[in-house]
Amino acid sequence: MNVNVGSLDKLVRLALAIILIWLFYSDVLSGTLGIVALILALVLTITSLINFCPLYAAFRINTAKKKDKAA
């Protein structure tokens, strides 16, 4: 599994996950929409922790820094 999630991308994903969780627990999002928000927050958290996003791989997007092979 290749790394395709960069540092800034990880930070944005974690911040969005925290916001979604906060919205759920403050009853702004409830019912089915709240459950979908929690699932999305879980996916965002997992993808930021493992540095890999399957959607990025499908669309060949890579926000991670590339390593120099010359050194």
mmCIF file as gemmi writes it, N, C-alpha and C atoms, coordinates in Angstrom:
data_model
loop_
_atom_site.group_PDB
_atom_site.id
_atom_site.type_symbol
_atom_site.label_atom_id
_atom_site.label_alt_id
_atom_site.label_comp_id
_atom_site.label_asym_id
_atom_site.label_entity_id
_atom_site.label_seq_id
_atom_site.pdbx_PDB_ins_code
_atom_site.Cartn_x
_atom_site.Cartn_y
_atom_site.Cartn_z
_atom_site.occupancy
_atom_site.B_iso_or_equiv
_atom_site.pdbx_formal_charge
_atom_site.auth_seq_id
_atom_site.auth_asym_id
_atom_site.pdbx_PDB_model_num
ATOM 1 N N . MET Axp A 1 ? 0.85 -1.171 0 1 0 ? 1 A 1
ATOM 2 C CA . MET Axp A 1 ? 0 0 0 1 0 ? 1 A 1
ATOM 3 C C . MET Axp A 1 ? 0.899 1.239 0 1 0 ? 1 A 1
ATOM 4 N N . ASN Axp A 2 ? 0.75 2.062 -0.998 1 0 ? 2 A 1
ATOM 5 C CA . ASN Axp A 2 ? 1.544 3.277 -1.11 1 0 ? 2 A 1
ATOM 6 C C . ASN Axp A 2 ? 0.924 4.413 -0.311 1 0 ? 2 A 1
ATOM 7 N N . VAL Axp A 3 ? 1.763 5.299 0.159 1 0 ? 3 A 1
ATOM 8 C CA . VAL Axp A 3 ? 1.296 6.491 0.868 1 0 ? 3 A 1
ATOM 9 C C . VAL Axp A 3 ? 0.814 7.498 -0.169 1 0 ? 3 A 1
ATOM 10 N N . ASN Axp A 4 ? -0.404 7.998 -0.013 1 0 ? 4 A 1
ATOM 11 C CA . ASN Axp A 4 ? -0.903 8.991 -0.957 1 0 ? 4 A 1
ATOM 12 C C . ASN Axp A 4 ? -1.606 10.161 -0.26 1 0 ? 4 A 1
ATOM 13 N N . VAL Axp A 5 ? -1.45 10.273 1.055 1 0 ? 5 A 1
ATOM 14 C CA . VAL Axp A 5 ? -2.063 11.363 1.824 1 0 ? 5 A 1
ATOM 15 C C . VAL Axp A 5 ? -0.944 12.161 2.479 1 0 ? 5 A 1
ATOM 16 N N . GLY Axp A 6 ? -0.867 13.455 2.17 1 0 ? 6 A 1
ATOM 17 C CA . GLY Axp A 6 ? 0.171 14.321 2.707 1 0 ? 6 A 1
ATOM 18 C C . GLY Axp A 6 ? -0.173 14.879 4.081 1 0 ? 6 A 1
ATOM 19 N N . SER Axp A 7 ? 0.754 15.642 4.639 1 0 ? 7 A 1
ATOM 20 C CA . SER Axp A 7 ? 0.599 16.189 5.99 1 0 ? 7 A 1
ATOM 21 C C . SER Axp A 7 ? -0.566 17.162 6.103 1 0 ? 7 A 1
ATOM 22 N N . LEU Axp A 8 ? -0.657 18.095 5.179 1 0 ? 8 A 1
ATOM 23 C CA . LEU Axp A 8 ? -1.758 19.058 5.214 1 0 ? 8 A 1
ATOM 24 C C . LEU Axp A 8 ? -3.088 18.354 5.01 1 0 ? 8 A 1
ATOM 25 N N . ASP Axp A 9 ? -3.115 17.377 4.139 1 0 ? 9 A 1
ATOM 26 C CA . ASP Axp A 9 ? -4.325 16.602 3.881 1 0 ? 9 A 1
ATOM 27 C C . ASP Axp A 9 ? -4.757 15.86 5.147 1 0 ? 9 A 1
ATOM 28 N N . LYS Axp A 10 ? -3.783 15.297 5.876 1 0 ? 10 A 1
ATOM 29 C CA . LYS Axp A 10 ? -4.09 14.607 7.132 1 0 ? 10 A 1
ATOM 30 C C . LYS Axp A 10 ? -4.707 15.559 8.141 1 0 ? 10 A 1
ATOM 31 N N . LEU Axp A 11 ? -4.137 16.752 8.238 1 0 ? 11 A 1
ATOM 32 C CA . LEU Axp A 11 ? -4.631 17.744 9.182 1 0 ? 11 A 1
ATOM 33 C C . LEU Axp A 11 ? -6.067 18.159 8.853 1 0 ? 11 A 1
ATOM 34 N N . VAL Axp A 12 ? -6.344 18.379 7.578 1 0 ? 12 A 1
ATOM 35 C CA . VAL Axp A 12 ? -7.692 18.761 7.153 1 0 ? 12 A 1
ATOM 36 C C . VAL Axp A 12 ? -8.68 17.632 7.417 1 0 ? 12 A 1
ATOM 37 N N . ARG Axp A 13 ? -8.277 16.401 7.143 1 0 ? 13 A 1
ATOM 38 C CA . ARG Axp A 13 ? -9.157 15.256 7.384 1 0 ? 13 A 1
ATOM 39 C C . ARG Axp A 13 ? -9.484 15.106 8.87 1 0 ? 13 A 1
ATOM 40 N N . LEU Axp A 14 ? -8.475 15.242 9.719 1 0 ? 14 A 1
ATOM 41 C CA . LEU Axp A 14 ? -8.718 15.117 11.153 1 0 ? 14 A 1
ATOM 42 C C . LEU Axp A 14 ? -9.583 16.261 11.685 1 0 ? 14 A 1
ATOM 43 N N . ALA Axp A 15 ? -9.349 17.471 11.192 1 0 ? 15 A 1
ATOM 44 C CA . ALA Axp A 15 ? -10.162 18.614 11.619 1 0 ? 15 A 1
ATOM 45 C C . ALA Axp A 15 ? -11.616 18.426 11.189 1 0 ? 15 A 1
ATOM 46 N N . LEU Axp A 16 ? -11.828 17.961 9.968 1 0 ? 16 A 1
ATOM 47 C CA . LEU Axp A 16 ? -13.192 17.727 9.488 1 0 ? 16 A 1
ATOM 48 C C . LEU Axp A 16 ? -13.871 16.617 10.288 1 0 ? 16 A 1
ATOM 49 N N . ALA Axp A 17 ? -13.123 15.576 10.639 1 0 ? 17 A 1
ATOM 50 C CA . ALA Axp A 17 ? -13.676 14.494 11.451 1 0 ? 17 A 1
ATOM 51 C C . ALA Axp A 17 ? -14.092 15.005 12.825 1 0 ? 17 A 1
ATOM 52 N N . ILE Axp A 18 ? -13.265 15.85 13.427 1 0 ? 18 A 1
ATOM 53 C CA . ILE Axp A 18 ? -13.598 16.409 14.742 1 0 ? 18 A 1
ATOM 54 C C . ILE Axp A 18 ? -14.852 17.279 14.655 1 0 ? 18 A 1
ATOM 55 N N . ILE Axp A 19 ? -14.95 18.072 13.595 1 0 ? 19 A 1
ATOM 56 C CA . ILE Axp A 19 ? -16.135 18.922 13.406 1 0 ? 19 A 1
ATOM 57 C C . ILE Axp A 19 ? -17.384 18.07 13.239 1 0 ? 19 A 1
ATOM 58 N N . LEU Axp A 20 ? -17.312 17.025 12.446 1 0 ? 20 A 1
ATOM 59 C CA . LEU Axp A 20 ? -18.474 16.157 12.241 1 0 ? 20 A 1
ATOM 60 C C . LEU Axp A 20 ? -18.899 15.471 13.537 1 0 ? 20 A 1
ATOM 61 N N . ILE Axp A 21 ? -17.93 15.009 14.308 1 0 ? 21 A 1
ATOM 62 C CA . ILE Axp A 21 ? -18.254 14.379 15.593 1 0 ? 21 A 1
ATOM 63 C C . ILE Axp A 21 ? -18.881 15.386 16.544 1 0 ? 21 A 1
ATOM 64 N N . TRP Axp A 22 ? -18.328 16.6 16.57 1 0 ? 22 A 1
ATOM 65 C CA . TRP Axp A 22 ? -18.883 17.645 17.434 1 0 ? 22 A 1
ATOM 66 C C . TRP Axp A 22 ? -20.322 17.992 17.02 1 0 ? 22 A 1
ATOM 67 N N . LEU Axp A 23 ? -20.573 18.091 15.721 1 0 ? 23 A 1
ATOM 68 C CA . LEU Axp A 23 ? -21.923 18.383 15.239 1 0 ? 23 A 1
ATOM 69 C C . LEU Axp A 23 ? -22.914 17.286 15.624 1 0 ? 23 A 1
ATOM 70 N N . PHE Axp A 24 ? -22.461 16.041 15.608 1 0 ? 24 A 1
ATOM 71 C CA . PHE Axp A 24 ? -23.329 14.941 15.999 1 0 ? 24 A 1
ATOM 72 C C . PHE Axp A 24 ? -23.652 15.002 17.492 1 0 ? 24 A 1
ATOM 73 N N . TYR Axp A 25 ? -22.626 15.188 18.31 1 0 ? 25 A 1
ATOM 74 C CA . TYR Axp A 25 ? -22.85 15.168 19.752 1 0 ? 25 A 1
ATOM 75 C C . TYR Axp A 25 ? -23.503 16.44 20.285 1 0 ? 25 A 1
ATOM 76 N N . SER Axp A 26 ? -23.524 17.507 19.505 1 0 ? 26 A 1
ATOM 77 C CA . SER Axp A 26 ? -24.247 18.709 19.918 1 0 ? 26 A 1
ATOM 78 C C . SER Axp A 26 ? -25.647 18.743 19.311 1 0 ? 26 A 1
ATOM 79 N N . ASP Axp A 27 ? -26.084 17.626 18.735 1 0 ? 27 A 1
ATOM 80 C CA . ASP Axp A 27 ? -27.42 17.439 18.154 1 0 ? 27 A 1
ATOM 81 C C . ASP Axp A 27 ? -27.732 18.372 16.995 1 0 ? 27 A 1
ATOM 82 N N . VAL Axp A 28 ? -26.721 18.875 16.316 1 0 ? 28 A 1
ATOM 83 C CA . VAL Axp A 28 ? -26.947 19.625 15.084 1 0 ? 28 A 1
ATOM 84 C C . VAL Axp A 28 ? -27.26 18.63 13.966 1 0 ? 28 A 1
ATOM 85 N N . LEU Axp A 29 ? -26.516 17.537 13.948 1 0 ? 29 A 1
ATOM 86 C CA . LEU Axp A 29 ? -26.782 16.443 13.015 1 0 ? 29 A 1
ATOM 87 C C . LEU Axp A 29 ? -27.344 15.279 13.811 1 0 ? 29 A 1
ATOM 88 N N . SER Axp A 30 ? -28.504 14.79 13.409 1 0 ? 30 A 1
ATOM 89 C CA . SER Axp A 30 ? -29.11 13.683 14.138 1 0 ? 30 A 1
ATOM 90 C C . SER Axp A 30 ? -29.764 12.724 13.155 1 0 ? 30 A 1
ATOM 91 N N . GLY Axp A 31 ? -30.204 11.614 13.664 1 0 ? 31 A 1
ATOM 92 C CA . GLY Axp A 31 ? -30.867 10.619 12.835 1 0 ? 31 A 1
ATOM 93 C C . GLY Axp A 31 ? -29.916 9.999 11.828 1 0 ? 31 A 1
ATOM 94 N N . THR Axp A 32 ? -30.436 9.734 10.65 1 0 ? 32 A 1
ATOM 95 C CA . THR Axp A 32 ? -29.647 9.097 9.601 1 0 ? 32 A 1
ATOM 96 C C . THR Axp A 32 ? -28.474 9.967 9.18 1 0 ? 32 A 1
ATOM 97 N N . LEU Axp A 33 ? -28.695 11.263 9.062 1 0 ? 33 A 1
ATOM 98 C CA . LEU Axp A 33 ? -27.614 12.168 8.672 1 0 ? 33 A 1
ATOM 99 C C . LEU Axp A 33 ? -26.494 12.169 9.715 1 0 ? 33 A 1
ATOM 100 N N . GLY Axp A 34 ? -26.859 12.078 10.976 1 0 ? 34 A 1
ATOM 101 C CA . GLY Axp A 34 ? -25.86 12.021 12.032 1 0 ? 34 A 1
ATOM 102 C C . GLY Axp A 34 ? -25.03 10.751 11.974 1 0 ? 34 A 1
ATOM 103 N N . ILE Axp A 35 ? -25.679 9.631 11.681 1 0 ? 35 A 1
ATOM 104 C CA . ILE Axp A 35 ? -24.964 8.364 11.576 1 0 ? 35 A 1
ATOM 105 C C . ILE Axp A 35 ? -24.025 8.381 10.377 1 0 ? 35 A 1
ATOM 106 N N . VAL Axp A 36 ? -24.496 8.934 9.258 1 0 ? 36 A 1
ATOM 107 C CA . VAL Axp A 36 ? -23.643 9.06 8.074 1 0 ? 36 A 1
ATOM 108 C C . VAL Axp A 36 ? -22.444 9.947 8.388 1 0 ? 36 A 1
ATOM 109 N N . ALA Axp A 37 ? -22.662 11.027 9.145 1 0 ? 37 A 1
ATOM 110 C CA . ALA Axp A 37 ? -21.563 11.925 9.522 1 0 ? 37 A 1
ATOM 111 C C . ALA Axp A 37 ? -20.542 11.198 10.396 1 0 ? 37 A 1
ATOM 112 N N . LEU Axp A 38 ? -21.003 10.364 11.323 1 0 ? 38 A 1
ATOM 113 C CA . LEU Axp A 38 ? -20.079 9.607 12.167 1 0 ? 38 A 1
ATOM 114 C C . LEU Axp A 38 ? -19.281 8.594 11.358 1 0 ? 38 A 1
ATOM 115 N N . ILE Axp A 39 ? -19.929 7.946 10.412 1 0 ? 39 A 1
ATOM 116 C CA . ILE Axp A 39 ? -19.22 6.987 9.556 1 0 ? 39 A 1
ATOM 117 C C . ILE Axp A 39 ? -18.178 7.713 8.717 1 0 ? 39 A 1
ATOM 118 N N . LEU Axp A 40 ? -18.539 8.864 8.172 1 0 ? 40 A 1
ATOM 119 C CA . LEU Axp A 40 ? -17.595 9.661 7.392 1 0 ? 40 A 1
ATOM 120 C C . LEU Axp A 40 ? -16.426 10.114 8.263 1 0 ? 40 A 1
ATOM 121 N N . ALA Axp A 41 ? -16.712 10.515 9.5 1 0 ? 41 A 1
ATOM 122 C CA . ALA Axp A 41 ? -15.645 10.918 10.422 1 0 ? 41 A 1
ATOM 123 C C . ALA Axp A 41 ? -14.714 9.748 10.714 1 0 ? 41 A 1
ATOM 124 N N . LEU Axp A 42 ? -15.267 8.554 10.849 1 0 ? 42 A 1
ATOM 125 C CA . LEU Axp A 42 ? -14.444 7.367 11.082 1 0 ? 42 A 1
ATOM 126 C C . LEU Axp A 42 ? -13.545 7.084 9.88 1 0 ? 42 A 1
ATOM 127 N N . VAL Axp A 43 ? -14.098 7.162 8.689 1 0 ? 43 A 1
ATOM 128 C CA . VAL Axp A 43 ? -13.312 6.918 7.47 1 0 ? 43 A 1
ATOM 129 C C . VAL Axp A 43 ? -12.206 7.962 7.33 1 0 ? 43 A 1
ATOM 130 N N . LEU Axp A 44 ? -12.545 9.23 7.572 1 0 ? 44 A 1
ATOM 131 C CA . LEU Axp A 44 ? -11.535 10.292 7.484 1 0 ? 44 A 1
ATOM 132 C C . LEU Axp A 44 ? -10.411 10.073 8.489 1 0 ? 44 A 1
ATOM 133 N N . THR Axp A 45 ? -10.761 9.658 9.699 1 0 ? 45 A 1
ATOM 134 C CA . THR Axp A 45 ? -9.754 9.41 10.727 1 0 ? 45 A 1
ATOM 135 C C . THR Axp A 45 ? -8.858 8.233 10.351 1 0 ? 45 A 1
ATOM 136 N N . ILE Axp A 46 ? -9.452 7.155 9.892 1 0 ? 46 A 1
ATOM 137 C CA . ILE Axp A 46 ? -8.66 5.972 9.526 1 0 ? 46 A 1
ATOM 138 C C . ILE Axp A 46 ? -7.724 6.281 8.362 1 0 ? 46 A 1
ATOM 139 N N . THR Axp A 47 ? -8.248 6.954 7.325 1 0 ? 47 A 1
ATOM 140 C CA . THR Axp A 47 ? -7.404 7.245 6.17 1 0 ? 47 A 1
ATOM 141 C C . THR Axp A 47 ? -6.272 8.209 6.527 1 0 ? 47 A 1
ATOM 142 N N . SER Axp A 48 ? -6.504 9.093 7.479 1 0 ? 48 A 1
ATOM 143 C CA . SER Axp A 48 ? -5.421 9.997 7.873 1 0 ? 48 A 1
ATOM 144 C C . SER Axp A 48 ? -4.385 9.273 8.733 1 0 ? 48 A 1
ATOM 145 N N . LEU Axp A 49 ? -4.796 8.283 9.489 1 0 ? 49 A 1
ATOM 146 C CA . LEU Axp A 49 ? -3.851 7.548 10.33 1 0 ? 49 A 1
ATOM 147 C C . LEU Axp A 49 ? -2.99 6.568 9.534 1 0 ? 49 A 1
ATOM 148 N N . ILE Axp A 50 ? -3.559 5.973 8.485 1 0 ? 50 A 1
ATOM 149 C CA . ILE Axp A 50 ? -2.785 5.005 7.703 1 0 ? 50 A 1
ATOM 150 C C . ILE Axp A 50 ? -2.138 5.638 6.469 1 0 ? 50 A 1
ATOM 151 N N . ASN Axp A 51 ? -2.366 6.938 6.256 1 0 ? 51 A 1
ATOM 152 C CA . ASN Axp A 51 ? -1.765 7.685 5.144 1 0 ? 51 A 1
ATOM 153 C C . ASN Axp A 51 ? -2.147 7.146 3.77 1 0 ? 51 A 1
ATOM 154 N N . PHE Axp A 52 ? -3.306 6.548 3.657 1 0 ? 52 A 1
ATOM 155 C CA . PHE Axp A 52 ? -3.744 5.986 2.384 1 0 ? 52 A 1
ATOM 156 C C . PHE Axp A 52 ? -5.237 6.214 2.208 1 0 ? 52 A 1
ATOM 157 N N . CYS Axp A 53 ? -5.614 6.708 1.037 1 0 ? 53 A 1
ATOM 158 C CA . CYS Axp A 53 ? -7.015 6.926 0.705 1 0 ? 53 A 1
ATOM 159 C C . CYS Axp A 53 ? -7.341 6.133 -0.559 1 0 ? 53 A 1
ATOM 160 N N . PRO Axp A 54 ? -8.269 5.175 -0.486 1 0 ? 54 A 1
ATOM 161 C CA . PRO Axp A 54 ? -8.617 4.377 -1.659 1 0 ? 54 A 1
ATOM 162 C C . PRO Axp A 54 ? -9.18 5.216 -2.817 1 0 ? 54 A 1
ATOM 163 N N . LEU Axp A 55 ? -9.917 6.268 -2.515 1 0 ? 55 A 1
ATOM 164 C CA . LEU Axp A 55 ? -10.433 7.135 -3.583 1 0 ? 55 A 1
ATOM 165 C C . LEU Axp A 55 ? -9.302 7.859 -4.294 1 0 ? 55 A 1
ATOM 166 N N . TYR Axp A 56 ? -8.295 8.277 -3.533 1 0 ? 56 A 1
ATOM 167 C CA . TYR Axp A 56 ? -7.132 8.915 -4.15 1 0 ? 56 A 1
ATOM 168 C C . TYR Axp A 56 ? -6.433 7.928 -5.087 1 0 ? 56 A 1
ATOM 169 N N . ALA Axp A 57 ? -6.335 6.68 -4.665 1 0 ? 57 A 1
ATOM 170 C CA . ALA Axp A 57 ? -5.688 5.67 -5.503 1 0 ? 57 A 1
ATOM 171 C C . ALA Axp A 57 ? -6.491 5.443 -6.783 1 0 ? 57 A 1
ATOM 172 N N . ALA Axp A 58 ? -7.809 5.417 -6.669 1 0 ? 58 A 1
ATOM 173 C CA . ALA Axp A 58 ? -8.655 5.197 -7.844 1 0 ? 58 A 1
ATOM 174 C C . ALA Axp A 58 ? -8.521 6.337 -8.853 1 0 ? 58 A 1
ATOM 175 N N . PHE Axp A 59 ? -8.394 7.565 -8.365 1 0 ? 59 A 1
ATOM 176 C CA . PHE Axp A 59 ? -8.278 8.725 -9.248 1 0 ? 59 A 1
ATOM 177 C C . PHE Axp A 59 ? -6.827 9.164 -9.466 1 0 ? 59 A 1
ATOM 178 N N . ARG Axp A 60 ? -5.888 8.363 -8.962 1 0 ? 60 A 1
ATOM 179 C CA . ARG Axp A 60 ? -4.441 8.63 -9.104 1 0 ? 60 A 1
ATOM 180 C C . ARG Axp A 60 ? -4.042 10.005 -8.566 1 0 ? 60 A 1
ATOM 181 N N . ILE Axp A 61 ? -4.574 10.336 -7.389 1 0 ? 61 A 1
ATOM 182 C CA . ILE Axp A 61 ? -4.235 11.587 -6.705 1 0 ? 61 A 1
ATOM 183 C C . ILE Axp A 61 ? -3.214 11.251 -5.619 1 0 ? 61 A 1
ATOM 184 N N . ASN Axp A 62 ? -2.205 12.101 -5.471 1 0 ? 62 A 1
ATOM 185 C CA . ASN Axp A 62 ? -1.192 11.88 -4.449 1 0 ? 62 A 1
ATOM 186 C C . ASN Axp A 62 ? -0.812 13.231 -3.855 1 0 ? 62 A 1
ATOM 187 N N . THR Axp A 63 ? -1.129 13.44 -2.569 1 0 ? 63 A 1
ATOM 188 C CA . THR Axp A 63 ? -0.775 14.692 -1.902 1 0 ? 63 A 1
ATOM 189 C C . THR Axp A 63 ? 0.453 14.54 -1.011 1 0 ? 63 A 1
ATOM 190 N N . ALA Axp A 64 ? 1.007 13.332 -0.963 1 0 ? 64 A 1
ATOM 191 C CA . ALA Axp A 64 ? 2.208 13.09 -0.154 1 0 ? 64 A 1
ATOM 192 C C . ALA Axp A 64 ? 3.437 13.617 -0.892 1 0 ? 64 A 1
ATOM 193 N N . LYS Axp A 65 ? 4.435 14.004 -0.112 1 0 ? 65 A 1
ATOM 194 C CA . LYS Axp A 65 ? 5.691 14.464 -0.703 1 0 ? 65 A 1
ATOM 195 C C . LYS Axp A 65 ? 6.411 13.288 -1.334 1 0 ? 65 A 1
ATOM 196 N N . LYS Axp A 66 ? 7.018 13.541 -2.461 1 0 ? 66 A 1
ATOM 197 C CA . LYS Axp A 66 ? 7.76 12.492 -3.159 1 0 ? 66 A 1
ATOM 198 C C . LYS Axp A 66 ? 9.196 12.447 -2.635 1 0 ? 66 A 1
ATOM 199 N N . LYS Axp A 67 ? 9.718 11.226 -2.474 1 0 ? 67 A 1
ATOM 200 C CA . LYS Axp A 67 ? 11.087 11.041 -1.995 1 0 ? 67 A 1
ATOM 201 C C . LYS Axp A 67 ? 12.052 11.159 -3.173 1 0 ? 67 A 1
ATOM 202 N N . ASP Axp A 68 ? 13.224 11.747 -2.918 1 0 ? 68 A 1
ATOM 203 C CA . ASP Axp A 68 ? 14.252 11.833 -3.937 1 0 ? 68 A 1
ATOM 204 C C . ASP Axp A 68 ? 14.957 10.489 -4.072 1 0 ? 68 A 1
ATOM 205 N N . LYS Axp A 69 ? 15.061 9.997 -5.292 1 0 ? 69 A 1
ATOM 206 C CA . LYS Axp A 69 ? 15.759 8.744 -5.533 1 0 ? 69 A 1
ATOM 207 C C . LYS Axp A 69 ? 17.21 8.956 -5.907 1 0 ? 69 A 1
ATOM 208 N N . ALA Axp A 70 ? 17.62 10.216 -6.1 1 0 ? 70 A 1
ATOM 209 C CA . ALA Axp A 70 ? 18.991 10.529 -6.505 1 0 ? 70 A 1
ATOM 210 C C . ALA Axp A 70 ? 19.976 10.376 -5.34 1 0 ? 70 A 1
ATOM 211 N N . ALA Axp A 71 ? 19.493 10.507 -4.11 1 0 ? 71 A 1
ATOM 212 C CA . ALA Axp A 71 ? 20.398 10.492 -2.948 1 0 ? 71 A 1
ATOM 213 C C . ALA Axp A 71 ? 20.806 9.118 -2.56 1 0 ? 71 A 1
